[in-house]
Amino acid sequence: MRCFFRDIAVFAAAAVLVCGFAAGASAGGLARWYMSAAVLLGAVSWRWTVQPAVHRAAAALAELACRPLRLVHKMLVRPAQMRLQAAQSRRRVCRKAKKSAKIKKSAEKRLQKPSKVLYN
């Protein structure tokens, strides 16, 4: 939608210039009805014929410009992210194992010694 308004603004500026030239070139120096009709026809033709081609070309150019960035992301950033995630996962597993070992050890410590159990 944003591109449509930008295109209309550019076309309106061009239409004002064309109408000004046409009015200056006409015999009376005034804008005629057929000049307004030509501007309207030009806007409609631009919307249906030229604008899709211009937008496809702009999208292709943007894709071409972003391709090196995608390659850099694929070759450098993604592996670094994967290493970082693997390190975080290892730390998380190590912490969980350490915590479970500590809980297991503390559970063992709560039991009384067999010698004390015999004499109570």
C-alpha positions in Angstrom: 0.0 0.0 0.0 2.9 2.3 0.8 4.4 1.8 -2.7 1.0 2.7 -4.2 0.9 6.1 -2.5 4.5 6.8 -3.4 3.8 5.9 -7.0 0.8 8.1 -7.1 2.8 11.0 -5.7 5.5 10.6 -8.3 2.9 10.3 -11.0 1.0 13.3 -9.7 4.2 15.4 -9.8 4.9 14.3 -13.4 1.3 15.0 -14.3 1.5 18.5 -13.0 4.7 19.1 -15.0 3.1 17.6 -18.2 -0.2 19.6 -17.7 1.8 22.8 -17.2 3.7 22.2 -20.3 0.6 21.3 -22.3 -1.3 24.3 -21.0 1.6 26.5 -21.9 1.8 25.0 -25.4 -2.0 25.2 -26.0 -3.4 28.2 -27.9 -5.4 29.6 -25.0 -2.8 28.8 -22.3 -5.4 26.9 -20.2 -5.7 23.2 -19.4 -8.3 21.4 -21.5 -10.5 18.5 -20.7 -8.6 16.1 -22.8 -5.4 17.0 -20.8 -7.1 15.8 -17.6 -8.4 12.7 -19.4 -4.9 12.0 -20.6 -3.5 12.3 -17.0 -6.2 9.9 -15.7 -5.5 7.4 -18.5 -1.8 7.7 -17.8 -2.4 7.0 -14.1 -4.6 3.9 -14.8 -2.1 2.6 -17.4 0.8 3.1 -14.9 -1.1 1.2 -12.2 -1.9 -1.8 -14.5 1.1 -2.1 -16.8 4.2 -0.3 -15.6 4.0 -0.5 -11.8 4.1 -4.4 -11.6 7.1 -4.5 -13.8 8.9 -1.8 -11.8 8.1 -3.5 -8.5 9.3 -6.9 -9.8 12.5 -5.3 -10.9 13.0 -3.6 -7.5 12.3 -6.9 -5.7 14.8 -8.7 -7.9 17.4 -5.9 -7.3 16.8 -6.1 -3.5 17.2 -9.9 -3.7 20.4 -9.5 -5.6 21.7 -6.9 -3.1 20.8 -9.1 -0.1 22.3 -12.3 -1.5 25.9 -11.6 -0.1 24.4 -10.8 3.3 22.5 -14.1 3.3 25.7 -15.9 2.3 27.6 -14.2 5.2 24.7 -15.2 7.6 24.8 -18.8 6.3 28.6 -19.1 6.5 29.4 -17.1 9.6 26.5 -16.2 11.8 24.5 -19.5 11.7 27.4 -21.7 12.7 28.3 -19.3 15.6 24.6 -19.5 16.7 24.7 -23.3 16.6 27.9 -23.4 18.6 26.4 -21.0 21.2 23.2 -23.1 21.5 25.3 -26.3 21.8 27.3 -24.7 24.6 24.2 -23.5 26.4 22.7 -26.9 26.1 25.8 -28.6 27.5 25.8 -26.2 30.4 22.2 -26.8 31.1 22.7 -30.6 31.0 25.7 -30.3 33.3 23.8 -28.1 35.7 20.9 -30.5 35.8 23.2 -33.5 36.4 25.1 -31.6 39.1 21.8 -30.7 40.8 20.4 -34.2 40.6 23.7 -35.6 42.0 23.6 -33.0 44.8 20.0 -34.0 45.7 20.9 -37.7 45.6 23.9 -37.1 47.8 21.9 -35.0 50.3 19.2 -37.7 50.4 21.9 -40.2 51.3 23.2 -37.9 54.0 19.9 -37.7 55.8 20.0 -41.3 56.7 21.3 -42.3 60.1 24.4 -44.3 60.4 23.7 -48.0 60.8 25.6 -48.0 64.2 23.4 -45.3 65.5 20.3 -47.1 64.4 21.3 -50.2 66.3 21.8 -48.5 69.6 18.7 -46.3 69.5 
